[in-house]
């Protein structure tokens, strides 16, 4: 029978390293996905993931369970990413490597029945979303990442970020509105470019 996070945490706090390793196995992919989407850099995202679990292990005895373990881990990861961005004085970048996007690996398996056309379309949309997300203010981007990509509730996000519930909702809705407008603009520009290319090929 699979043990809950709470049971594994209690076991790990009592000194059982295997229980903590099970928590790492359970949450490594989501934490990497959060770090990657925040930073847009593969190597740094891996570093942040390792550092997040190291800090969680060191601080585990002080963890009181007032929030879910996953929420606590997300907060540690976000703080590490923000510190890195401030330290490097860099904005998040959008890294879209050749082949499979590492976030795809972190989040889900590609549908086996997916055609080449569907795969290309999905990757193009993923790239467009990533580009638009990178232009959002940090607060709005974080709210969207935690709510839409990681499934946290408004209350969990508010507790994690230490801000009112209404602020989280405002950030999310404003961010999604801006994101939708930018995606619509990008799609219109892409369609115009395809049309111009097609027309030029007929000359």
C-alpha positions in Angstrom: 0.0 0.0 0.0 1.4 3.4 -1.0 2.1 5.6 1.9 1.0 9.3 2.0 3.4 12.2 2.0 2.5 12.8 5.6 3.4 9.3 6.6 6.7 9.4 4.7 7.6 12.8 6.2 6.9 11.5 9.7 9.1 8.4 9.0 11.9 10.6 7.5 11.8 12.9 10.5 12.4 9.9 12.6 15.6 9.2 10.7 14.5 6.8 7.9 16.4 8.0 4.8 14.6 5.6 2.6 11.3 7.4 3.3 12.9 10.7 2.3 14.2 9.1 -0.9 10.6 8.0 -1.7 9.5 11.6 -1.4 12.3 12.6 -3.7 11.2 10.0 -6.3 7.6 11.1 -6.0 8.2 14.9 -6.4 11.4 15.1 -8.4 9.6 15.5 -11.8 7.1 18.2 -10.7 9.8 20.2 -8.9 12.1 20.0 -11.9 9.1 21.1 -14.1 8.5 24.1 -11.8 12.2 25.1 -11.8 12.4 24.7 -15.6 9.3 26.7 -16.3 10.5 29.4 -13.9 14.1 29.7 -15.2 13.8 28.3 -18.8 17.3 26.7 -18.4 17.8 22.9 -18.2 21.1 22.8 -16.2 20.0 25.5 -13.7 16.7 23.7 -13.3 18.5 20.5 -12.4 20.6 22.4 -9.9 17.6 24.0 -8.3 15.9 20.7 -8.0 18.8 19.1 -6.2 19.3 22.1 -4.0 15.5 22.2 -3.2 15.6 18.6 -1.9 18.8 19.2 0.0 17.3 22.1 1.8 14.1 20.2 2.4 16.1 17.4 4.0 18.1 19.8 6.2 14.9 21.5 7.3 12.7 18.5 7.6 12.8 18.3 11.4 11.5 21.9 11.5 8.6 21.1 9.1 5.4 21.2 11.2 3.0 20.0 8.6 1.0 23.2 8.7 1.1 23.1 4.9 1.3 20.1 2.6 4.8 18.8 2.0 4.4 19.5 -1.7 3.5 23.1 -1.1 6.4 23.5 1.2 8.7 22.0 -1.4 7.3 24.3 -4.1 7.9 27.3 -1.9 11.5 26.3 -1.4 12.0 25.8 -5.1 10.4 29.2 -6.0 12.6 31.0 -3.5 15.7 29.3 -4.9 14.8 30.3 -8.4 14.0 33.8 -7.5 17.3 34.1 -5.6 19.1 32.8 -8.7 17.4 35.3 -11.0 18.2 38.2 -8.7 21.8 37.0 -8.2 22.4 36.6 -11.9 20.3 39.7 -12.8 18.7 37.7 -15.5 15.2 37.4 -16.8 13.9 33.9 -17.4 14.7 32.6 -20.8 12.8 30.3 -23.0 14.9 27.3 -23.9 13.3 25.1 -26.5 15.9 22.3 -27.2 15.8 20.0 -30.2 13.9 16.8 -29.7 11.7 16.3 -26.7 11.1 19.3 -24.4 12.4 18.4 -20.9 9.1 19.7 -19.4 7.3 17.0 -21.4 9.5 14.4 -19.8 8.9 15.9 -16.4 5.1 16.2 -16.7 3.7 13.6 -18.9 4.3 10.9 -21.5 3.5 11.8 -25.1 0.3 10.2 -26.4 1.3 7.0 -28.3 -1.3 7.7 -31.0 0.0 11.2 -31.7 0.7 11.9 -35.3 3.7 13.8 -36.6 1.4 16.7 -37.5 -0.1 16.7 -34.0 3.3 16.5 -32.4 4.6 19.5 -34.4 1.5 21.5 -33.6 1.8 20.7 -29.9 5.4 21.7 -29.8 4.7 24.9 -31.7 2.0 25.8 -29.3 4.2 24.9 -26.3 6.9 27.2 -27.6 4.4 30.0 -28.2 3.0 29.6 -24.6 6.6 29.6 -23.2 7.5 32.8 -25.1 4.3 34.5 -23.9 4.8 33.3 -20.3 8.3 34.7 -20.2 7.0 38.2 -20.9 4.6 38.2 -18.0 5.4 39.8 -14.6 6.9 37.4 -12.1 3.8 37.4 -9.8 1.4 36.6 -12.7 3.7 33.9 -14.1 4.1 32.2 -10.8 0.4 32.2 -10.1 -0.3 30.6 -13.5 2.5 28.0 -13.0 1.2 26.9 -9.6 -2.5 26.9 -10.5 -2.6 25.7 -14.1 0.5 23.5 -14.4 0.8 22.1 -10.9 -2.9 22.1 -9.8 -2.5 23.9 -6.5 -5.7 25.6 -5.0 -6.0 29.3 -4.6 -5.7 28.9 -0.9 -2.5 26.8 -1.2 -0.9 29.4 -3.4 -1.9 32.2 -1.1 -0.4 30.4 1.9 2.7 29.6 -0.1 3.3 33.2 -1.3 2.1 34.9 1.9 -0.5 37.1 0.2 -4.3 37.4 0.3 -6.5 35.0 -1.6 -8.0 37.8 -3.7 -4.5 38.9 -4.8 -3.7 35.4 -6.1 -7.0 35.3 -8.0 -6.3 38.8 -9.5 -2.8 37.8 -10.5 -4.0 34.6 -12.2 -6.9 36.2 -14.1 -4.8 39.2 -15.2 -2.0 36.9 -16.3 -4.3 34.5 -18.2 -5.9 37.5 -20.0 -2.6 38.9 -21.1 -1.4 35.4 -22.1 -4.5 34.8 -24.2 -4.1 38.2 -26.0 -0.4 37.5 -26.7 -1.1 34.0 -28.0 -3.9 35.4 -30.3 -1.5 38.0 -31.6 1.3 35.5 -32.2 -1.1 33.1 -34.0 -2.4 36.0 -36.2 1.2 37.0 -37.0 2.2 33.3 -37.8 -0.9 33.0 -40.0 0.0 36.2 -41.9 3.6 35.0 -42.4 2.4 31.6 -43.7 0.0 33.4 -46.1 2.7 35.7 -47.3 5.1 32.8 -47.8 2.5 30.9 -49.8 1.7 33.8 -52.0 5.3 34.5 -52.6 5.8 30.9 -53.7 3.1 31.4 -56.4 4.9 34.3 -58.0 
